[in-house]
Amino acid sequence: MSSINGAGSNNLSYLDQLKSMQEKKVQEEQKTTGQNQLKQEDFLSLLTKQLSQQDPFEPVGNDKMIAQMASFATVDGINQMNEQFGLLNTAMTSNQALQASTLVGQDVLVPSSTGMKATEGGLSGRVRLTNSLDQAMMRVETPQGELVRTINLGAKGAGDHDIEWDGKNEQGKMMPEGQYTLRVSGLVGGETQNYDVFTHANVNSVVMGQGDGQVLLNLAGLDKQFNLADVLQVGKAQAKG
């Protein structure tokens, strides 16, 4: 059985001996149980063993004893703090999921140029222009990239602008239900520049992340999940044009 020597023996300090004992104990526990952490009881056991096996002619000084006790208290305090943070994170995630559950059935605006068109009606969203345009153009495309319709949005200043497609093609025929992509562009210095588009989608369900504290939204007709923090607006999908 390993022991902790008194001060001056083997040229190791008490803390070094404790550290060596801890490392050996961790290695033994990993082999048998797979655990890689020492509990407060293990530290106290090591301290008790150190006191019982110290050199009576050279006992541990008060300063060293206080320092070791302070180290134990610090480690224990950090462990308790980590546990409390874990509980707090779980509670906050649960609260976020509960709040997000009220979004089920509502429309939200998310950073996706692709949206889901219902049988009747079209698709609405928002474009973010980083500069003014004399003439902004919107293309409506199928998931395969086929052009459905081109819409002249007119002159637009820098900033966010609501956009809307009525669901019809160039011939005025209502397009079938499915995914469609809205792309907005304009001429800047003689070159075509594309801009970020956001579309409205209906929330089907809410999912809690895999222990990462995130809350994800499943949206109707879209395969990708969106983080709750990505939602720009909650409400009925209505565009002003």
C-alpha positions as CSV (number, residue, x, y, z in Angstrom):
1,M,0.0,0.0,0.0
2,S,1.3,3.4,-0.9
3,S,2.0,6.0,1.8
4,I,2.7,9.6,2.1
5,N,6.1,10.4,3.6
6,G,6.9,13.2,6.0
7,A,8.5,16.5,5.1
8,G,11.9,16.2,3.5
9,S,11.5,12.5,2.6
10,N,12.1,11.6,-1.1
11,N,12.6,15.3,-1.8
12,L,8.8,15.7,-2.3
13,S,6.6,18.2,-0.7
14,Y,3.3,17.2,0.9
15,L,1.3,18.6,-2.0
16,D,3.5,16.7,-4.5
17,Q,3.0,13.5,-2.6
18,L,-0.7,14.1,-2.5
19,K,-0.7,14.8,-6.2
20,S,1.2,11.6,-6.9
21,M,-1.2,9.6,-4.8
22,Q,-4.2,11.2,-6.5
23,E,-2.8,10.3,-10.0
24,K,-2.2,6.7,-9.0
25,K,-5.7,6.4,-7.5
26,V,-7.2,7.9,-10.7
27,Q,-5.3,5.4,-12.8
28,E,-6.5,2.5,-10.7
29,E,-10.1,3.8,-10.8
30,Q,-10.0,4.2,-14.5
31,K,-8.8,0.6,-14.9
32,T,-11.6,-0.8,-12.8
33,T,-14.5,1.7,-13.0
34,G,-13.6,4.1,-15.8
35,Q,-14.0,7.1,-13.4
36,N,-11.5,9.9,-13.7
37,Q,-12.4,12.2,-10.8
38,L,-11.7,12.2,-7.1
39,K,-14.4,13.1,-4.7
40,Q,-14.2,15.1,-1.5
41,E,-14.1,11.9,0.5
42,D,-10.9,10.9,-1.4
43,F,-9.2,14.1,-0.5
44,L,-10.1,13.8,3.1
45,S,-8.8,10.2,3.2
46,L,-5.5,11.3,1.7
47,L,-5.2,14.1,4.2
48,T,-5.9,11.7,7.1
49,K,-3.4,9.3,5.8
50,Q,-0.8,12.0,5.5
51,L,-1.4,13.1,9.1
52,S,-1.2,9.6,10.5
53,Q,2.1,8.8,8.6
54,Q,3.9,12.0,9.0
55,D,7.3,12.3,10.7
56,P,6.5,13.1,14.4
57,F,9.8,15.0,14.6
58,E,9.0,17.1,11.6
59,P,5.2,17.5,11.6
60,V,3.3,19.4,9.0
61,G,3.4,23.1,9.6
62,N,0.2,25.1,10.2
63,D,0.8,27.1,7.0
64,K,1.1,24.0,4.9
65,M,-1.9,22.4,6.6
66,I,-4.0,25.5,6.0
67,A,-2.9,25.7,2.4
68,Q,-3.9,22.1,1.8
69,M,-7.3,22.5,3.5
70,A,-7.8,25.6,1.4
71,S,-7.0,23.6,-1.8
72,F,-9.5,21.0,-0.8
73,A,-12.2,23.6,-0.1
74,T,-11.5,25.3,-3.4
75,V,-11.8,22.0,-5.4
76,D,-15.0,21.1,-3.5
77,G,-16.4,24.6,-4.1
78,I,-15.6,24.4,-7.8
79,N,-17.3,21.0,-8.1
80,Q,-20.4,22.3,-6.3
81,M,-20.5,25.4,-8.5
82,N,-20.3,23.3,-11.7
83,E,-23.2,21.2,-10.4
84,Q,-25.2,24.3,-9.7
85,F,-24.4,25.8,-13.1
86,G,-25.5,22.5,-14.7
87,L,-28.8,22.6,-12.8
88,L,-29.3,26.3,-13.8
89,N,-28.6,25.5,-17.4
90,T,-31.1,22.7,-17.4
91,A,-33.8,24.9,-15.8
92,M,-33.1,27.7,-18.3
93,T,-33.4,25.3,-21.2
94,S,-36.6,23.9,-19.9
95,N,-38.0,27.4,-19.4
96,Q,-37.0,28.3,-23.0
97,A,-38.6,25.2,-24.4
98,L,-41.8,26.0,-22.4
99,Q,-41.9,29.5,-23.8
100,A,-41.1,28.3,-27.3
101,S,-43.9,25.8,-27.2
102,T,-46.4,28.8,-27.4
103,L,-45.0,29.3,-31.0
104,V,-46.5,26.0,-32.3
105,G,-49.0,26.9,-35.0
106,Q,-47.7,30.4,-35.4
107,D,-45.7,32.0,-38.3
108,V,-42.1,33.0,-37.7
109,L,-39.6,34.8,-39.8
110,V,-36.3,32.9,-40.2
111,P,-33.1,33.3,-42.1
112,S,-34.0,31.1,-45.1
113,S,-34.6,32.1,-48.7
114,T,-36.6,28.9,-49.2
115,G,-40.2,28.7,-47.8
116,M,-43.2,26.5,-48.0
117,K,-46.1,27.6,-50.2
118,A,-49.6,26.3,-49.3
119,T,-52.1,25.1,-51.9
120,E,-53.7,28.6,-51.9
121,G,-51.8,31.8,-51.5
122,G,-48.1,32.5,-52.0
123,L,-45.0,33.2,-49.9
124,S,-43.9,36.2,-48.0
125,G,-40.7,37.3,-46.3
126,R,-38.1,40.1,-46.0
127,V,-35.0,41.2,-47.8
128,R,-32.1,43.0,-46.1
129,L,-30.4,45.5,-48.4
130,T,-27.0,46.7,-47.5
131,N,-27.3,49.7,-49.9
132,S,-29.9,51.6,-51.9
133,L,-31.1,50.3,-55.2
134,D,-32.7,52.1,-58.1
135,Q,-34.4,48.8,-59.1
136,A,-34.6,45.7,-56.9
137,M,-35.6,42.5,-58.7
138,M,-37.0,39.3,-57.1
139,R,-36.8,35.9,-58.7
140,V,-39.1,33.0,-57.6
141,E,-37.5,29.6,-58.2
142,T,-38.3,26.0,-57.7
143,P,-36.0,23.8,-55.5
144,Q,-34.4,22.7,-58.8
145,G,-33.6,26.3,-59.7
146,E,-36.2,26.7,-62.4
147,L,-37.5,30.3,-62.8
148,V,-41.2,30.6,-61.9
149,R,-41.5,34.4,-61.9
150,T,-39.6,37.6,-61.9
151,I,-41.0,40.6,-59.9
152,N,-39.8,44.2,-60.1
153,L,-39.7,45.5,-56.5
154,G,-38.8,49.1,-57.7
155,A,-36.4,51.5,-56.0
156,K,-35.5,50.5,-52.4
157,G,-33.3,52.2,-49.8
158,A,-30.9,50.4,-47.5
159,G,-32.5,48.4,-44.7
160,D,-35.1,45.7,-44.3
161,H,-38.1,45.5,-46.7
162,D,-41.1,43.1,-46.7
163,I,-41.5,41.1,-49.9
164,E,-44.3,38.9,-51.1
165,W,-45.1,36.5,-54.0
166,D,-48.8,35.8,-54.7
167,G,-48.1,32.2,-55.7
168,K,-48.6,32.6,-59.4
169,N,-46.3,32.2,-62.3
170,E,-45.6,34.6,-65.2
171,Q,-48.9,33.4,-66.9
172,G,-51.0,34.1,-63.9
173,K,-51.5,30.4,-63.0
174,M,-51.4,29.3,-59.4
175,M,-48.4,27.2,-58.7
176,P,-48.8,23.9,-56.8
177,E,-48.0,23.5,-53.1
178,G,-44.3,23.0,-52.2
179,Q,-41.0,24.7,-51.5
180,Y,-40.0,27.8,-53.4
181,T,-37.0,30.1,-53.2
182,L,-37.1,33.9,-53.2
183,R,-33.9,35.6,-54.5
184,V,-33.5,39.4,-54.5
185,S,-30.7,41.2,-56.4
186,G,-29.8,44.5,-57.9
187,L,-27.2,46.3,-59.9
188,V,-24.4,47.9,-57.9
189,G,-21.6,49.5,-60.0
190,G,-22.7,47.7,-63.1
191,E,-22.5,44.3,-61.3
192,T,-25.4,42.1,-59.9
193,Q,-25.4,41.8,-56.1
194,N,-27.5,39.3,-54.2
195,Y,-29.0,40.1,-50.8
196,D,-30.1,38.1,-47.7
197,V,-33.7,36.9,-47.8
198,F,-35.8,35.8,-44.8
199,T,-39.1,33.9,-45.2
200,H,-42.1,33.2,-43.0
201,A,-42.8,29.6,-42.0
202,N,-45.3,27.9,-39.6
203,V,-43.9,26.2,-36.5
204,N,-44.8,22.5,-36.3
205,S,-43.0,21.6,-33.0
206,V,-40.3,22.5,-30.6
207,V,-37.2,20.4,-29.8
208,M,-34.8,20.7,-26.9
209,G,-31.1,20.4,-28.0
210,Q,-28.9,17.5,-27.1
211,G,-27.6,18.9,-23.8
212,D,-26.3,22.1,-25.4
213,G,-29.0,24.4,-24.0
214,Q,-30.4,25.2,-27.4
215,V,-34.1,25.1,-28.4
216,L,-34.8,24.2,-32.0
217,L,-37.9,24.7,-34.1
218,N,-39.3,22.3,-36.7
219,L,-41.0,24.3,-39.4
220,A,-43.7,23.2,-41.8
221,G,-42.3,22.0,-45.2
222,L,-38.7,22.6,-44.3
223,D,-36.2,19.9,-43.4
224,K,-33.8,22.1,-41.6
225,Q,-34.3,22.9,-37.9
226,F,-33.9,26.5,-36.7
227,N,-32.6,27.8,-33.4
228,L,-35.0,29.8,-31.4
229,A,-32.5,32.7,-31.3
230,D,-32.6,32.8,-35.1
231,V,-36.2,33.9,-35.2
232,L,-36.5,37.6,-36.3
233,Q,-40.2,38.0,-36.0
234,V,-43.2,36.1,-34.6
235,G,-46.6,36.7,-36.1
236,K,-48.9,36.2,-39.1
237,A,-47.0,36.2,-42.4
238,Q,-48.2,39.5,-44.0
239,A,-46.0,41.5,-46.4
240,K,-46.5,45.1,-47.3
241,G,-44.9,44.8,-50.7
